[in-house]
Amino acid sequence: MSKKNKTTSARDAKLAAARQQQQAAERRRAVLIAGAAGLVIVFIAAAVLWAILGERDERKAAGDLSGVQTFDYNGGNHVDGKIDYKESPPVGGEHNAVWLNCGTYDEAVPNEHAVHALEHGAVWIAYDPELPEADVKKLDDALPDTYTVLAPYEGEMGSKIVISAWNHQLELDSADDPRIKGFIKEYRQGPQTPEPGAACTGGVTPETSLVK
């Protein structure tokens, strides 16, 4: 074999080896890319599953709100004096022109002002005055800082605890019921609120009530 042919054969061998190395590198790169894409898909699927399970657990923790009673009162109608409400505690309808200041009370609050607080998006928890103090504290601990009213109720109620928002009401027998937090989350400043964002302070307290 001539020197020229030997040189050509060596060059061809080097080129072939280089091509093989390049092809092997491309295969490794393709495998890595496919593996990375697979991992991304797995992570996305896991995140979606985690979100679904978290939402399910959150709904479970909040309790089943299918027992909430609904009503059909329009907001905005202000009247003076005592009002004879159909529901006890009331969930909407005519009310005093001044709202009740949101907060926790150790005495009954005027219905007429409390309903106005509901119109502003507050949640009102009324409880039997005979409810143990420990249970009252549990109710208080469950409340957010604003747009809630907690007070004993002097009228007749269908259960020991009744939680109300505008046009929505739920009767409960235990301060440990998970539906309390679920109701608050669903209806405090919820879509049913006639005047969302309206004040929950600057109104009246039981001591300064205008209802006679």
C-alpha positions as CSV (number, residue, x, y, z in Angstrom):
1,M,0.0,0.0,0.0
2,S,1.3,3.4,-0.9
3,K,2.1,6.1,1.6
4,K,-0.8,8.1,0.2
5,N,-3.3,5.3,0.6
6,K,-2.1,4.7,4.2
7,T,-2.6,8.4,5.0
8,T,-6.1,8.4,3.5
9,S,-7.0,5.3,5.5
10,A,-5.8,6.7,8.7
11,R,-7.7,10.0,8.1
12,D,-10.9,8.0,7.3
13,A,-10.5,6.0,10.4
14,K,-10.2,9.1,12.5
15,L,-13.2,10.7,10.8
16,A,-15.2,7.5,11.4
17,A,-14.2,7.4,15.1
18,A,-15.1,11.1,15.4
19,R,-18.5,10.5,13.9
20,Q,-19.1,7.6,16.3
21,Q,-18.1,9.8,19.2
22,Q,-20.4,12.6,18.0
23,Q,-23.3,10.1,17.5
24,A,-22.7,8.7,21.0
25,A,-22.7,12.2,22.5
26,E,-25.9,13.1,20.7
27,R,-27.6,9.9,21.9
28,R,-26.5,10.7,25.5
29,R,-27.8,14.2,25.1
30,A,-31.1,13.0,23.8
31,V,-31.4,10.6,26.7
32,L,-30.7,13.3,29.2
33,I,-33.2,15.7,27.6
34,A,-35.8,13.0,27.5
35,G,-35.1,12.2,31.2
36,A,-35.3,15.8,32.2
37,A,-38.5,16.3,30.3
38,G,-39.9,13.2,32.1
39,L,-38.9,14.6,35.5
40,V,-40.6,17.9,34.7
41,I,-43.8,16.0,33.8
42,V,-43.6,14.0,37.0
43,F,-43.1,17.1,39.1
44,I,-46.0,18.9,37.3
45,A,-48.3,15.9,37.9
46,A,-47.2,15.6,41.5
47,A,-47.9,19.3,42.0
48,V,-51.4,19.0,40.5
49,L,-52.2,16.0,42.6
50,W,-50.9,17.8,45.7
51,A,-53.1,20.8,44.9
52,I,-56.2,18.5,44.4
53,L,-55.6,16.6,47.6
54,G,-54.9,19.8,49.5
55,E,-58.2,21.4,48.2
56,R,-60.0,18.2,49.2
57,D,-58.5,18.2,52.6
58,E,-59.3,21.9,53.0
59,R,-62.9,21.3,52.1
60,K,-63.0,18.3,54.5
61,A,-61.5,20.4,57.3
62,A,-64.1,23.2,56.6
63,G,-66.9,20.7,56.9
64,D,-70.0,20.2,54.7
65,L,-71.9,23.4,54.2
66,S,-74.8,21.7,52.5
67,G,-76.9,22.4,55.7
68,V,-76.7,26.1,55.2
69,Q,-80.2,27.6,54.9
70,T,-80.6,30.4,52.3
71,F,-83.0,33.3,52.2
72,D,-83.9,36.1,49.8
73,Y,-83.7,39.6,51.4
74,N,-82.7,42.7,49.5
75,G,-80.3,45.1,51.2
76,G,-80.5,48.9,51.7
77,N,-83.9,49.3,53.4
78,H,-83.4,51.4,56.6
79,V,-86.2,51.9,59.2
80,D,-86.4,53.2,62.7
81,G,-87.5,51.3,65.9
82,K,-87.9,47.6,66.6
83,I,-88.3,45.2,63.8
84,D,-90.2,41.9,63.9
85,Y,-87.9,39.5,62.1
86,K,-89.2,36.2,60.7
87,E,-85.9,34.4,61.5
88,S,-84.3,34.1,64.9
89,P,-81.6,35.3,64.7
90,P,-82.4,37.4,61.6
91,V,-80.4,37.0,58.4
92,G,-81.4,40.0,56.4
93,G,-84.1,42.4,55.6
94,E,-85.0,45.9,57.0
95,H,-82.6,47.2,59.6
96,N,-81.4,50.3,61.4
97,A,-79.5,52.9,59.5
98,V,-76.5,52.5,61.8
99,W,-74.6,49.3,61.8
100,L,-73.3,47.3,64.8
101,N,-69.6,47.6,65.5
102,C,-68.0,44.2,64.8
103,G,-66.4,42.4,67.7
104,T,-67.0,40.0,70.6
105,Y,-69.8,40.9,73.1
106,D,-70.8,39.4,76.5
107,E,-74.3,40.6,76.2
108,A,-77.0,40.4,73.5
109,V,-76.7,42.9,70.6
110,P,-79.6,44.7,68.9
111,N,-80.9,42.7,65.9
112,E,-81.6,45.8,63.9
113,H,-78.0,47.0,64.1
114,A,-76.5,43.5,63.7
115,V,-78.4,42.9,60.5
116,H,-76.9,46.1,59.1
117,A,-73.4,44.6,60.0
118,L,-74.4,41.5,58.0
119,E,-75.2,43.8,55.1
120,H,-71.6,45.0,55.3
121,G,-70.3,41.5,55.0
122,A,-70.0,40.5,58.7
123,V,-70.6,37.0,60.0
124,W,-72.7,36.9,63.2
125,I,-72.3,34.0,65.7
126,A,-75.2,34.0,68.1
127,Y,-75.1,31.5,71.0
128,D,-77.3,30.3,73.9
129,P,-76.4,32.3,77.0
130,E,-76.1,29.0,78.9
131,L,-73.3,27.9,76.6
132,P,-70.2,27.0,78.7
133,E,-67.5,29.6,78.9
134,A,-65.0,27.2,77.4
135,D,-67.1,26.9,74.3
136,V,-67.6,30.6,74.0
137,K,-63.8,31.0,74.1
138,K,-63.5,28.4,71.3
139,L,-65.9,30.4,69.2
140,D,-63.9,33.6,69.9
141,D,-60.7,31.9,69.0
142,A,-62.1,30.8,65.6
143,L,-62.9,34.4,64.6
144,P,-60.8,36.6,62.3
145,D,-59.9,40.0,63.5
146,T,-62.7,41.9,61.8
147,Y,-66.1,41.5,60.1
148,T,-67.4,39.1,62.7
149,V,-69.8,39.5,65.6
150,L,-70.0,37.1,68.5
151,A,-72.6,37.6,71.2
152,P,-75.2,35.7,73.3
153,Y,-78.7,35.7,71.9
154,E,-81.8,36.2,74.1
155,G,-84.4,35.1,71.6
156,E,-85.3,31.5,70.6
157,M,-82.9,29.6,68.5
158,G,-83.1,26.2,66.8
159,S,-79.7,25.2,68.3
160,K,-77.1,26.2,70.8
161,I,-75.1,28.1,68.2
162,V,-76.4,29.8,65.1
163,I,-74.0,31.4,62.6
164,S,-75.4,33.9,60.1
165,A,-74.3,35.9,57.1
166,W,-76.6,38.0,54.9
167,N,-79.2,35.6,53.5
168,H,-77.3,32.5,54.9
169,Q,-77.6,30.7,58.2
170,L,-76.3,27.5,59.8
171,E,-77.5,25.9,63.1
172,L,-74.8,24.1,65.1
173,D,-74.7,22.2,68.4
174,S,-71.0,22.3,69.1
175,A,-68.2,24.9,69.3
176,D,-65.9,22.3,67.8
177,D,-67.9,22.0,64.6
178,P,-65.5,22.5,61.6
179,R,-68.3,24.1,59.7
180,I,-67.8,27.3,61.7
181,K,-64.5,28.1,60.1
182,G,-65.8,26.9,56.8
183,F,-68.9,29.2,57.0
184,I,-66.7,32.2,57.9
185,K,-64.3,31.5,55.0
186,E,-67.2,31.1,52.6
187,Y,-69.4,34.0,53.6
188,R,-67.4,36.7,55.5
189,Q,-67.3,39.5,52.9
190,G,-68.6,36.8,50.5
191,P,-70.4,37.3,47.2
192,Q,-73.7,37.5,48.9
193,T,-72.7,40.7,50.7
194,P,-74.9,43.7,49.5
195,E,-72.3,46.3,50.5
196,P,-68.9,44.6,50.5
197,G,-66.1,46.6,52.0
198,A,-68.5,48.9,54.0
199,A,-67.3,49.8,57.5
200,C,-67.6,47.4,60.4
201,T,-66.5,50.1,62.9
202,G,-67.7,53.6,63.6
203,G,-71.3,52.3,64.2
204,V,-72.9,51.5,67.5
205,T,-72.4,49.1,70.4
206,P,-75.2,47.8,72.7
207,E,-74.6,50.6,75.1
208,T,-75.0,53.3,72.4
209,S,-77.8,51.5,70.5
210,L,-80.3,53.8,68.8
211,V,-83.1,51.2,68.9
212,K,-85.8,52.0,71.4
